[in-house]
Amino acid sequence: MTTLMEAQIRTELRTLREQRPAQYGLLDSHLSDVRDGIEACRRNYPSTTQIAAELDDPAITTQMLGNVLSLLARIGVIGIYSDRNNGNRYDLTEYDPIKMQYLSRLLGSDLTA
């Protein structure tokens, strides 16, 4: 199961790196901060602003945070509770710390393996 999960995440990251390198770079640069915000958040269905409020000294704007959260939802690390024009609500009841761990590890590796 974990090798399948890892292969799926690796494929998502390769595609993201090839097709949207700026988003890949954003994910790579800010994943640890976003993970900290997700894990500190006590709400089940927070907005981007509510997750941002959990960060002590964010080096990421709320817009960039929203982009990373959307990527995490696409990869399956978290869910989206409501998808709206003026701001999503994320479903943290679907947060998968194992997928987050694989994602963190794969971002720091060679994705060609």
WOKAUR-V230715 format. One record per residue. SS is DSSP state (~ for helix, > for strand, _ for the rest). PHI is phi in whole degrees, 0 to 359 (999 if undefined). Layout:
ss:SS phi:PHI
ss:SS phi:PHI
This chain:
ss:_ phi:999
ss:~ phi:293
ss:~ phi:291
ss:~ phi:294
ss:~ phi:299
ss:~ phi:297
ss:~ phi:296
ss:~ phi:295
ss:~ phi:294
ss:~ phi:301
ss:~ phi:297
ss:~ phi:301
ss:~ phi:293
ss:~ phi:300
ss:~ phi:299
ss:~ phi:298
ss:~ phi:297
ss:~ phi:283
ss:~ phi:266
ss:_ phi:220
ss:~ phi:299
ss:~ phi:294
ss:~ phi:292
ss:~ phi:301
ss:~ phi:298
ss:~ phi:297
ss:~ phi:297
ss:~ phi:298
ss:~ phi:287
ss:~ phi:241
ss:~ phi:301
ss:~ phi:295
ss:~ phi:295
ss:~ phi:294
ss:~ phi:301
ss:~ phi:300
ss:~ phi:295
ss:~ phi:297
ss:~ phi:289
ss:~ phi:276
ss:_ phi:288
ss:_ phi:260
ss:_ phi:268
ss:_ phi:282
ss:_ phi:229
ss:_ phi:279
ss:> phi:272
ss:~ phi:301
ss:~ phi:298
ss:~ phi:291
ss:~ phi:289
ss:~ phi:301
ss:_ phi:295
ss:_ phi:278
ss:_ phi:274
ss:_ phi:293
ss:_ phi:222
ss:_ phi:293
ss:_ phi:261
ss:_ phi:225
ss:_ phi:282
ss:~ phi:295
ss:~ phi:294
ss:~ phi:295
ss:~ phi:300
ss:~ phi:300
ss:~ phi:296
ss:~ phi:293
ss:~ phi:298
ss:~ phi:296
ss:~ phi:296
ss:~ phi:297
ss:~ phi:293
ss:~ phi:295
ss:~ phi:282
ss:_ phi:98
ss:_ phi:281
ss:_ phi:227
ss:> phi:248
ss:> phi:251
ss:> phi:277
ss:> phi:216
ss:_ phi:254
ss:_ phi:232
ss:_ phi:296
ss:_ phi:264
ss:_ phi:138
ss:_ phi:279
ss:> phi:247
ss:> phi:258
ss:> phi:262
ss:~ phi:278
ss:~ phi:291
ss:~ phi:264
ss:_ phi:301
ss:_ phi:244
ss:~ phi:296
ss:~ phi:292
ss:~ phi:298
ss:~ phi:298
ss:~ phi:297
ss:~ phi:298
ss:~ phi:301
ss:~ phi:300
ss:~ phi:293
ss:~ phi:291
ss:~ phi:297
ss:_ phi:269
ss:_ phi:239
ss:_ phi:276
ss:_ phi:282
ss:_ phi:277
ss:_ phi:291
